[in-house]
């Protein structure tokens, strides 16, 4: 029997505690801001990474892409926006992320 599906990427428990973001950055490094990404957008962008690029990633990657897209658009074509693909996809196999027919996302 499959494990119960998490409601959202942020509700999925991790097998280890995450340190505060500030502790991972060099002293004095700026944090530019916070970008909110809708759950449906994160899921759609995750499915697109899987379908079009063959990247077996989880919904946190979809959220990262969803946050990076407006930044890239704002910065323009000469800028480079880099994100980290958080890939621990095994925990998503039993849930709808990979079992339902996804809608197309941009």
Buried (B, 14 or more C-beta within 10 A) or exposed (E): EEEEBBEEBEEBEEEEEEEEEEEEEEEEEEEEEEEEBEBEBBBBBBBBBBEEEEBBBBBBBBBBBBBBBEBBEEEEEEEEBEBEBBEBBEBBEBBEBBEEEBEEBE
